[in-house]
Amino acid sequence: MGMTRTLDCFQSEWYELIQKGVTELTDVGNVPDIYTQYMLLENENKNLKNDLKCYKQAADKAKESLLKTQKERDFHRMHHRRIIQEKNKLINDFKGLKLHYASYEPTIRVLLEKHHTLLKQKMLISLERDQAVEQISGLRTTIRSVEPGHSYQASSIGVIPGCEREPAPEGPAQRGLPEAREQNKYKTKMKDDTKDSEFPIYMQPNPNQYVYKENDCPAKFDYTLNSIFRLHELPVSCIVMHPHKDILVSCGEDHLWKAVGLPEGRELVTGTGHTDWLSNCCFHPSGNKLATSSGDATVKLWDLSTGNCILTFEGHKHAVWSCTWHSCGDFVASSSLDTTSKIWDVNSERCRCTLYGHTDSVNSIEFFLCSNMFLTASADKSLSIWDARTGKCEQSLYGHMHSVNDATFTPRGHVIASCDSCGVTKLWDFRKLLPIVSIDVGPSPGNEVNFDSSGRVLAQASGSGVIHLLDLKSGQIHKLVSHENEIHTVVFSHDGESLFSGGSNGTVRMWS
């Protein structure tokens, strides 16, 4: 527009130009606000520079992170390659060891088979030896009983006078014979004075071994609830039958055991003395004593006629789960939560042997009838057969996948039954030491198993409140339902006509 002077003369210069005709008002438009636009552009430029600076810093950080990530990637890649190399080396070593083991596997298999065969032969020979010795003892007894009935007259022998033999002079051996006899008598007397019992060598044969042959009579399964005996305030843990009388003994978690007359259910004797729950009980073979095991880590012996405790065995570190009498009545065996079993001498009133081998709680123990062998069941999922004379494990049975709660023999002793905490019951051939059959009635645990007197029916007490009766001949399973809660124990009467069960509500139920 040709305006060269300062803004202070703007008005005068403006009117001067208009008067001279240099500038026309029609040609002049709106004057743009250059300063304002300049300020806006400057602010925008400043903001862009700030953003550029931030982006540059972010790019630098991203570059550093990228470099760090690349380094870590390279490190892990190298580590991965090294691991792969080590893995390949281990695979090659494993293949080599596998081939090396395969070369030994036939030999190991043959040795294991020989070992198992020798163990079976040893056990069978031991049983046959005991039976043969008992038969010889019986024959000797018969011969002694027959000899007094026969008289033998010996011919008279005359002695010619004067021909008597003069006594020969005694030598040193003859002179020392009386002294040796006296010493032998003294040693025999000292031996007789010891209280330790000896394990019987001449065992009576199992009276049930040849009694229960194949029986054509149908087994009984149609039991119905007959009576309910409320004996305990807390759950019933064990029920046993008297060996000769119609008496039932129950143990409870209320620290008591009670003897009940059948079939009325009248209480005869109550035993008190344990300071914790009772887990199991067992009758002396004569029936006049009772052994009980308890959570107070003791085993007590009781006089059944008075209910008084006559002996207490202490030695287990934790609760005692089970106890059993030897057939001779001089020994009691117990199993405990401390993974051990103990054999107690009733005469010397001490522990004769502690058996180690199980790796978890030993839940059940039972002597084989008329034998020095006994069976244990453990939470380590195994069964073990022991020789009480040596304290050694003769054989272990594996097959259960869960804790074994109970195990028992048939009356004949040729079959073992066991149950575990998932309701699986297994039958084992005791002579071959091999499994026969597995029955799954789970998932509720099987707490106890017991055979009837014929050995054809097996009863299982289930945690679901059901009693399962297994027919060993047909394989059928029958159920008895009456308990509202868990069943802990079940046992047959001696004639098999009645069945008794104990539950967690403190009652004993009689089925007939």
Salt bridges, closest charged atoms under 4 A:
GLU16 OE1 - ARG5 NH2 3.44
GLU16 OE2 - LYS20 NZ 3.10
ASP74 OD1 - ARG73 NH2 3.19
GLU105 OE2 - ARG109 NH2 3.31
ASP130 OD1 - ARG129 NH2 3.54
ASP196 OD2 - ARG350 NH2 2.57
GLU214 OE2 - LYS473 NZ 3.52
ASP254 OD1 - HIS232 ND1 3.11
GLU267 OE2 - LYS258 NZ 3.58
ASP296 OD2 - HIS274 ND1 3.08
ASP338 OD2 - HIS316 ND1 3.27
ASP345 OD2 - ARG352 NH1 2.61
ASP380 OD2 - HIS358 ND1 3.07
ASP387 OD1 - ARG389 NE 3.17
GLU394 OE1 - LYS122 NZ 3.36
ASP420 OD2 - HIS400 ND1 2.98
GLU484 OE1 - ARG509 NH2 3.12
GLU486 OE1 - HIS488 NE2 3.80
GLU497 OE1 - LYS220 NZ 3.35
